[in-house]
């Protein structure tokens, strides 16, 4: 089986039985890691490359899937707002301002219905079909070697970031009109981008991930009751579009989202990428056997600081729990960053390949 076939088989009741080994996934690899190790990674590699380090480095390391963006189908012209000091700044749909000469974002600044409606009024649909086609066709060429899993921004994560946590918390508790309207705004943006993709390329991408951080390392950021009330209806609508196009919807979140898994399944999500901090793989495997698990490799302690025995023990423990269910794609729970040693990444992948065979 090639990378694409192996990853997709996890979602298919029939093809799952033919899996030869557990597939692997990485959210992405940070530029710091690539800059530090690219020469060492590539120096003896003689097989096919794509002249794109974002895909080449994880492919050489042995990862079989990775998150991948596609062109958006809207533009929103920036508007001016006042910050707490009375200074005028420009914001766009994320509600945040970029500090000059810095990559640091400060925000959020969507603190009134008027600001939100101004942004909404500046929303313009754009025909990016040519760029989307080129992008997805390129991904199709990559897919047998490293399968690009398409990503699009979700809802909850964007809502609280656009307002800032203190303002979000107040509006969340009171369930205000502003809070509800911002949810509608980001649900609409997600829907626009997904429809733009599907209308252009049909089911070529196969898997779409909604990026939506909804959990801390120890627990979810929102109760299942409020998620069901506030976000479930929007996600059901969005996911019905994805499923009707014969695509597979999954969700990404950092942290431990265990409490919300039944709600994600009710919305129509087929799996989750992440599982960082506190989630119990045995509990997830036993209680949600149809839900696809992607990730679970510890990036807080084991991958950055572990030795060979610790990494191998960690991976073998995950394999012993998750392997036979065949609903697992193993990888780091989040990204690979500069402080993770190259040798530890190689130990992780080699251990999955050695003990993950069916």
DADA-V264883 format. One record per residue. N is the residue number from 0. RES is the residue in one letter. NEAR is the number of other ideal C-beta (glycine too) atoms within 8 Angstrom. Layout:
N,RES,NEAR  N,RES,NEAR
This chain:
0,X,7  1,X,8  2,X,13  3,X,10  4,X,10  5,X,14  6,X,15  7,X,13  8,X,13  9,X,15  10,X,10  11,X,8  12,X,5  13,X,6  14,X,10  15,X,12  16,X,7  17,X,8  18,X,14  19,X,7  20,X,10  21,X,13  22,X,14  23,X,13  24,X,16  25,X,13  26,X,12  27,X,10  28,X,10  29,X,10  30,X,5  31,X,8  32,X,13  33,X,11  34,X,7  35,X,8  36,X,10  37,X,10  38,X,6  39,X,7  40,X,11  41,X,11  42,X,6  43,X,4  44,X,8  45,X,3  46,X,4  47,X,4  48,X,9  49,X,10  50,X,4  51,X,6  52,X,7  53,X,9  54,X,12  55,X,12  56,X,14  57,X,13  58,X,12  59,X,10  60,X,10  61,X,10  62,X,13  63,X,12  64,X,14  65,X,15  66,X,12  67,X,9  68,X,6  69,X,12  70,X,9  71,X,9  72,X,13  73,X,12  74,X,7  75,X,10  76,X,7  77,X,8  78,X,11  79,X,7  80,X,10  81,X,7  82,X,10  83,X,3  84,X,4  85,X,5  86,X,6  87,X,7  88,X,10  89,X,9  90,X,15  91,X,9  92,X,9  93,X,11  94,X,11  95,X,12  96,X,11  97,X,8  98,X,8  99,X,4  100,X,3  101,X,6  102,X,4  103,X,6  104,X,9  105,X,6  106,X,12  107,X,12  108,X,14  109,X,12  110,X,9  111,X,7  112,X,8  113,X,6  114,X,13  115,X,13  116,X,8  117,X,9  118,X,15  119,X,8  120,X,6  121,X,10  122,X,10  123,X,8  124,X,7  125,X,8  126,X,5  127,X,11  128,X,9  129,X,6  130,X,8  131,X,15  132,X,10  133,X,8  134,X,10  135,X,14  136,X,9  137,X,8  138,X,13  139,X,8  140,X,7  141,X,12  142,X,12  143,X,7  144,X,9  145,X,13  146,X,12  147,X,13  148,X,15  149,X,14  150,X,12  151,X,13  152,X,12  153,X,12  154,X,14  155,X,13  156,X,12  157,X,11  158,X,13  159,X,12  160,X,12  161,X,15  162,X,15  163,X,11  164,X,7  165,X,6  166,X,10  167,X,12  168,X,8  169,X,8  170,X,12  171,X,10  172,X,6  173,X,7  174,X,8  175,X,7  176,X,6  177,X,12  178,X,13  179,X,10  180,X,10  181,X,13  182,X,13  183,X,9  184,X,12  185,X,14  186,X,13  187,X,8  188,X,11  189,X,14  190,X,11  191,X,11  192,X,14  193,X,13  194,X,10  195,X,15  196,X,16  197,X,13  198,X,6  199,X,11  200,X,10  201,X,7  202,X,9  203,X,9  204,X,13  205,X,8  206,X,13  207,X,15  208,X,14  209,X,17  210,X,10  211,X,12  212,X,11  213,X,13  214,X,13  215,X,9  216,X,9  217,X,7  218,X,9  219,X,15  220,X,10  221,X,10  222,X,7  223,X,11  224,X,6  225,X,9  226,X,15  227,X,10  228,X,7  229,X,10  230,X,11  231,X,12  232,X,6  233,X,11  234,X,14  235,X,11  236,X,10  237,X,13  238,X,12  239,X,9  240,X,12  241,X,14  242,X,10  243,X,6  244,X,9  245,X,6  246,X,12  247,X,10  248,X,14  249,X,16  250,X,13  251,X,14  252,X,11  253,X,10  254,X,17  255,X,14  256,X,14  257,X,11  258,X,8  259,X,13  260,X,13  261,X,8  262,X,11  263,X,12  264,X,11  265,X,9  266,X,10  267,X,12  268,X,13  269,X,9  270,X,13  271,X,16  272,X,13  273,X,13  274,X,12  275,X,13  276,X,11  277,X,9  278,X,12  279,X,7  280,X,12  281,X,7  282,X,9  283,X,14  284,X,13  285,X,6  286,X,7  287,X,9  288,X,8  289,X,5  290,X,13  291,X,12  292,X,15  293,X,13  294,X,16  295,X,13  296,X,14  297,X,9  298,X,14  299,X,7  300,X,7  301,X,12  302,X,15  303,X,11  304,X,5  305,X,11  306,X,5  307,X,7  308,X,6  309,X,9  310,X,15  311,X,10  312,X,8  313,X,12  314,X,14  315,X,10  316,X,8  317,X,13  318,X,13  319,X,7  320,X,9  321,X,15  322,X,11  323,X,4  324,X,8  325,X,10  326,X,13  327,X,14  328,X,15  329,X,16  330,X,13  331,X,13  332,X,13  333,X,9  334,X,10  335,X,12  336,X,9  337,X,7  338,X,4  339,X,13  340,X,6  341,X,11  342,X,6  343,X,12  344,X,12  345,X,10  346,X,11  347,X,13  348,X,12  349,X,9  350,X,12  351,X,14  352,X,9  353,X,7  354,X,8  355,X,11  356,X,7  357,X,8
